[in-house]
Amino acid sequence: MINEISFKMKGKTILITGANSGIGKEAAKELAKMGANLVIVCRNKERGEKAVKEIKSYSANEAVELYVCDLSKQTEIRDFARAFSSEHSRLDVLINNAGTVYMSYGETEEGIERTMAVNYFAPFLLTNLLLDMLIKSAPSRIINVASDAHFSGHIDLTDINSKKNWNPWRAYANSKLALVLFTYELARRLKDKGVTVNCLHPGAVRTNIWTHTGILRPFMMFASLFMKSPRKGAETIIYLASSQEVEHVTGKYFVNNKARPSSKESYDSDLAIKLWQLSMELTKLSV
Ligand SMILES: NC(=O)c1ccc[n+]([C@@H]2O[C@H](COP(=O)([O-])OP(=O)(O)OC[C@H]3O[C@@H](n4cnc5c(N)ncnc54)[C@H](OP(=O)(O)O)[C@@H]3O)[C@@H](O)[C@H]2O)c1
């Protein structure tokens, strides 16, 4: 039966990155079912179009749109943000969900280590480029998909690429810690603007991310059989995007729909400010 609850996101525009698979796709399906206008950002046109079809058919909502953007490329992020801003008049919820782990060291055109570029610098740049729109659309929400992996992360501002002692898991942990630091710093900067900023750990979830694990792949594929389903893993995103309970909650780390403490280093506000300054330089946002 169609009732009011089913359409509680009607009229809201939600942008979600990496929604062609895993947690992001499940969140997109449910939020579309609640009546939102969904904008999904994917790096591959074919995979994106397939996801649009699936989201539309699951939700019986035709308002699902695809933009193609490789988030490891700052030029594509800028082009996407420009196109989105000229084609849309509001943005109610931005969900920075896309994430990955690269098994070998490599740098982007800007000289940024690739895992760090996709998991942290892309959300930093995209969010800042869309900030005026989010403020104009207030009350609005920003949701960053982090990870408990951040507990083992450490930010060395003199070696943001972790080049001195790089390994895939260290780069992933550091990128997620940077995302938590960014969440808290942005929440402080947006205080009184009507835009909330929160991050979350979705749990250990059976998704494609485990297929990128190199020689550990067989073990991780087996371990993933015991993990949460992508639908379960999407729950905290859906909650943060749609629940009235968190309407005014900002600057928190969520697990299973509850605010939880994050790592000690993630609360270092001096570090957060310095990371912000470095990120402005590396994304060429500084004047
Ligand atoms: N699964 C877990 O246990 C777990 C635990 C903690 C946190 N997380 C986080 O949850 C988020 C979603 O991951 P998932 O588990 O759902 O994995 P997933 O199924 O692999 O989804 C990741 C999404 O990000 C997209 N993506 C990766 N690199 C991209 C790029 N350069 N440009 C644009 N999109 C890109 C992927 O696109 P393609 O399909 O084209 O690769 C995919 O749509 C990630 O931020 C991840 O770090 C997951």
The ligand as an SDF file (V2000), in Angstrom:
LIG
                    3D

 48 52  0  0  0  0  0  0  0  0999 V2000
   32.0510   -3.4360    2.0330 N   0  0  0  0  0  0  0  0  0  0  0  0
   32.5010   -3.1770    3.2370 C   0  0  0  0  0  0  0  0  0  0  0  0
   32.6650   -4.0820    4.0810 O   0  0  0  0  0  0  0  0  0  0  0  0
   32.8320   -1.7540    3.6410 C   0  0  0  0  0  0  0  0  0  0  0  0
   33.2630   -1.5130    4.9510 C   0  0  0  0  0  0  0  0  0  0  0  0
   33.5550   -0.1990    5.3210 C   0  0  0  0  0  0  0  0  0  0  0  0
   33.3900    0.8250    4.4020 C   0  0  0  0  0  0  0  0  0  0  0  0
   32.9870    0.5580    3.1340 N   0  0  0  0  0  0  0  0  0  0  0  0
   32.8380    1.6790    2.2040 C   0  0  0  0  0  0  0  0  0  0  0  0
   31.5620    1.6300    1.5910 O   0  0  0  0  0  0  0  0  0  0  0  0
   31.5930    2.3630    0.3560 C   0  0  0  0  0  0  0  0  0  0  0  0
   30.8960    1.5600   -0.7320 C   0  0  0  0  0  0  0  0  0  0  0  0
   31.6770    0.4110   -1.0330 O   0  0  0  0  0  0  0  0  0  0  0  0
   31.0700   -1.0380   -1.3040 P   0  0  0  0  0  0  0  0  0  0  0  0
   31.4870   -1.9060   -0.1960 O   0  0  0  0  0  0  0  0  0  0  0  0
   29.6360   -0.9110   -1.6440 O   0  0  0  0  0  0  0  0  0  0  0  0
   31.9650   -1.4990   -2.5680 O   0  0  0  0  0  0  0  0  0  0  0  0
   31.6210   -1.5850   -4.1200 P   0  0  0  0  0  0  0  0  0  0  0  0
   30.4950   -2.4970   -4.3700 O   0  0  0  0  0  0  0  0  0  0  0  0
   32.9290   -1.8800   -4.7720 O   0  0  0  0  0  0  0  0  0  0  0  0
   31.1510   -0.0980   -4.4690 O   0  0  0  0  0  0  0  0  0  0  0  0
   32.0650    0.9430   -4.6040 C   0  0  0  0  0  0  0  0  0  0  0  0
   31.5140    1.9210   -5.6190 C   0  0  0  0  0  0  0  0  0  0  0  0
   32.4760    2.9890   -5.7760 O   0  0  0  0  0  0  0  0  0  0  0  0
   32.7020    3.1570   -7.1680 C   0  0  0  0  0  0  0  0  0  0  0  0
   34.0160    3.7100   -7.4730 N   0  0  0  0  0  0  0  0  0  0  0  0
   35.2340    3.2140   -7.1600 C   0  0  0  0  0  0  0  0  0  0  0  0
   36.1870    3.9830   -7.6900 N   0  0  0  0  0  0  0  0  0  0  0  0
   35.5710    4.9890   -8.3670 C   0  0  0  0  0  0  0  0  0  0  0  0
   36.0020    6.0770   -9.1400 C   0  0  0  0  0  0  0  0  0  0  0  0
   37.3170    6.3050   -9.3840 N   0  0  0  0  0  0  0  0  0  0  0  0
   35.0850    6.9120   -9.6770 N   0  0  0  0  0  0  0  0  0  0  0  0
   33.7600    6.6870   -9.4950 C   0  0  0  0  0  0  0  0  0  0  0  0
   33.2840    5.6600   -8.7790 N   0  0  0  0  0  0  0  0  0  0  0  0
   34.1810    4.8180   -8.2330 C   0  0  0  0  0  0  0  0  0  0  0  0
   32.5910    1.7360   -7.7370 C   0  0  0  0  0  0  0  0  0  0  0  0
   32.4260    1.7820   -9.1510 O   0  0  0  0  0  0  0  0  0  0  0  0
   32.8380    0.5150  -10.0560 P   0  0  0  0  0  0  0  0  0  0  0  0
   31.7090   -0.4650   -9.9330 O   0  0  0  0  0  0  0  0  0  0  0  0
   32.9660    1.1190  -11.4050 O   0  0  0  0  0  0  0  0  0  0  0  0
   34.1230   -0.0350   -9.5170 O   0  0  0  0  0  0  0  0  0  0  0  0
   31.3350    1.2850   -6.9970 C   0  0  0  0  0  0  0  0  0  0  0  0
   30.1760    1.8040   -7.5900 O   0  0  0  0  0  0  0  0  0  0  0  0
   33.0790    2.6280    0.0830 C   0  0  0  0  0  0  0  0  0  0  0  0
   33.3860    3.9530    0.4260 O   0  0  0  0  0  0  0  0  0  0  0  0
   33.7960    1.6640    1.0210 C   0  0  0  0  0  0  0  0  0  0  0  0
   35.0850    2.1150    1.3660 O   0  0  0  0  0  0  0  0  0  0  0  0
   32.6880   -0.7160    2.7220 C   0  0  0  0  0  0  0  0  0  0  0  0
  1  2  1  0
  2  3  2  0
  2  4  1  0
  4  5  1  0
  4 48  2  0
  5  6  2  0
  6  7  1  0
  7  8  2  0
  8  9  1  0
  8 48  1  0
  9 10  1  0
  9 46  1  0
 10 11  1  0
 11 12  1  0
 11 44  1  0
 12 13  1  0
 13 14  1  0
 14 15  2  0
 14 16  1  0
 14 17  1  0
 17 18  1  0
 18 19  2  0
 18 20  1  0
 18 21  1  0
 21 22  1  0
 22 23  1  0
 23 24  1  0
 23 42  1  0
 24 25  1  0
 25 26  1  0
 25 36  1  0
 26 27  1  0
 26 35  1  0
 27 28  2  0
 28 29  1  0
 29 30  1  0
 29 35  2  0
 30 31  1  0
 30 32  2  0
 32 33  1  0
 33 34  2  0
 34 35  1  0
 36 37  1  0
 36 42  1  0
 37 38  1  0
 38 39  2  0
 38 40  1  0
 38 41  1  0
 42 43  1  0
 44 45  1  0
 44 46  1  0
 46 47  1  0
M  CHG  2   8   1  16  -1
M  END
$$$$
